[in-house]
């Protein structure tokens, strides 16, 4: 067990599994949010924060196998180049199809005539001066004396 002077202890088994993934990965205790940070040593003594270990609700969580799985899935060296290229090509083909479907739908929605536009178009074709409004007409009340 590694006991930090400022944080809780960390399991040796977890650290050995982490080091098997990459020797430059390490864990550090962060004082401000009081959470474990997975860090990566750039080689010159500078550490880069990989991610903060906490629950989905932002509470403290002890590092476990979930974090190792997350780091392994993010590792680009585990997949072959051909597999990564194939996955990205499939993703881009699906994105292009989705964009095409969205643009067709947008064009369709922009060309739909409303009730008022249709009434105006029919009245123009029939030669009326003004189209019959789709809204209810309000007749003005007469003012003064009516004879």
N, C-alpha and C positions, 0 to 999 in steps of 0.2 A: 504494500500500500504506500502510495505517495501522499504524504501529509503536507499540505501547504500551510504556511504560517497564517495566511489570511483567509483560506477557504477550506471546504470540506475535503476529505481524503478521496483519492482516485485509485481505482483498481489496477494492479499491475498487469493482469490479464488483458484488460481493455487497452492499455498502453502498448503491450507487446503486439496485439493484433493491429493496432493503428500503425505501428512502426513497420509491420510486415507489408502494409499497403505502400507506404513511402517513408523512408527513414527521416525525411525532413519535416514530417507532420508531427505536431506536438499539441499539448493542451496547456492553457494558461488560465488562471483565475482572474476574472475581471471584477474590480472592486465596485465600480459604479452601478452596473445592474445586478451585481452579485450572482454571476453566472459563469459557467465554463465556456471558454472560447477555444475552438479548434484553430490552430495557427499553422502557418507554413513558413519555414526558414528559407529565405531567398539565397542563403549562402554566405552573406556578409554580416550575419548577426542581426539583420533586420527581419522582423516577423510580419507576415501579412495575415490579417484575420480572415479565416475561411467562413465560419459561421458561428453564431451564438447558439448554445444549446439550452433550449427552454421548451415548455409545452406550447400547444397551439394558442392557449389563452395568455401566454406570456409569463407563466409561473416557472419556478425553479424545477429543473429536471436533471437527474444524474446522467452522465454520458453512458450510453449502452450500445447494443448491436445496431439499433436503428441508425445511429450516426455513422457507423462503419459502412452500412449498406448505402447510405446517402453519398458518402465519399467515393465508394466504388462505382456507383452509377454515374457520377460526375467525371470519373477518370476517362480521358479520351484514349489513353493507351491500351485499355482493355478491349476495345473494339478494333476490328481491322479497318483499314482505310476504305476498302471496297464496300463494306457494310455501312459505314458512316455516309459515304457518298450516295449509296442506294437509298438510305433512309431520307437524306436531305432532298434527293430528286423526287421521291414519292411525296414528300411533304409539299414541295413547291408545285408539283402537278395538281395536287388536291387544292392548294391555295389558289391557283389560276382558275380551276373549275368553279370554286366558290366565288371568286371575283366576277367571273362571267355570269353566273347565276344572279348575283346581286345587281350587276349592271342591267341585265335584262329586266329584272323586277323593278328597278328604279325607272327605266324607260317606260315600262308598262304603267306604272303608277303616275308618271308625269303626263301621259297621254290620255288618261281617263278623263272624260268630260263630266263636269258636274251638271246638276239639274238646271241651274241658271244658264250655264254656257249652252246647253242643248236648246233651251227655250229661245235664247237670243239667235242661235244659228237657224232654227226653224222659222222664226219671224222674219229674219233677213231674207231667207230663201223665198218666203211667201210674199214679200214686198211690204210688210207692215213697217211702220216707221219705228216702232220701239217694241222690243220683246215683252211679252207678258211676264211680269216679275213672279218669281216663285214664292216671294214673301206675301203675306197678307197685306192688303192695301188698307190704309186708314183714310177715311174721308174727313176732310176738314169740317169743323162745325162752323155754321154761319154765325157771323157777328152782327150785332145790331138788330133792327127790326126787319122781319121778313114779310113781304107783301104777297 
